[in-house]
């Protein structure tokens, strides 16, 4: 009886751990893309059109944890707008992966109607 209870508890702990890892993974990936996005938006607002090699290297390092299929979306370009667009695309995919029903257009329309 105690053995069965211990097994059930162990299984529940494993399920909780897997769920937490999935949730925290999303948060880490979103935070990484937000960091790059914030810097790119600053550059864009300042009228900068090109990304220097040191910043490009920094961005690659920040996004290093992204899975390969997300990294393939990333455009490591010296052009601010191209890179910015790719980060938006990555974030949209992150949200869709987390919630397949999520639609960026719905979110944007909702925020504009407020």
N, C-alpha and C positions, 0 to 999 in steps of 0.2 A: 504494500500500500504506500509506504513512504517512498519507495523507489519509483513508483509510478508518478507520485506527486513531484518528485525531484526532476524526473524526465519532462513532465509537463511544464514545470517552471523553466527548465533549460531551453525547451522549444520556444516558449514565450519570450524569453530573453533574446534568443537568436532573432526572432521575428522583429522585435523592437529595435535591435541593433541594425538589422538590414534596413528597416524603415528610416531610422535616424541617419544612416549613411547616405541613403538616397536623398533625403531632405537637405542634409548639410552639403552634399555635393552640389545640388542646385544653387544653394546660397553662395558657395565658394565660386562657382563658375559665373554667376550673375555679378558678384562683387568684382571679379577680375575684369569682366567686360565693362562694368560701370567705370572702373578706374581709367581704362583706355578711352572710353567714350567721353568722360569728363575732360580729359586732356585734349582730345581731338576737337571737342566743341569749343574749348577755350581758343585753340589755334584758329578755328574757323571764324569765331567772333572777332579775333584780332586781325583777321584778313590774311592770315598765313595760308598759303596754298600748298606749300611743300613741307614734308616731314624730314627732319635731319636724320642721318644714319644713327646717331646715338639714341634718339627717341624711338626709331624703328626697332632697334635692338631691345630697348626697354619694353616696348609693347609686346614683342615676341616673348620675352621672359615672363611678363605678367600673364600672358595667355597660354603659357606652357602646359598648364594642367588641363586645358581643353582636350577632349577626345579627338582623335584624328578626323572623324567626319565633320566636326565643328571647325577644326583648324583648316580644313580644305576650303571652307567658306571664306576664311579670313584672307583679305587681299593685302599683302604686305607691300603696299605701294608707297611711293614717295608723295603721292597726291592725297591731300587731306580728305577730300570728299569721297574718293574711292574707298579709302580705309574706313571712314566714318560709315558709309553705306554698308560695308561688310560687317561691321560691329552691330549695326541695327539688325541685319539679317541673322546674325548669330543669336542675338537676344530673342528675336522672334521665334527662332527654332527652339531655344531653351524653354520658352514659355509653352510652346506647342508640345514639346516632349513631356513636360510636366502635366499639362492639361490639353489633351487632343482637341477639346472643344474650344480652346482659347483662340480668339481672332483679334489681331492687332487693330484691324479696321473698326471692330465693334468697340474696343477700348478707346480709340481715338474719337470716334463719334460721341461716345458717352462723355468723355472729358470736355469736348467742345460744346456740348449742350448744357453744361453747368453754368 
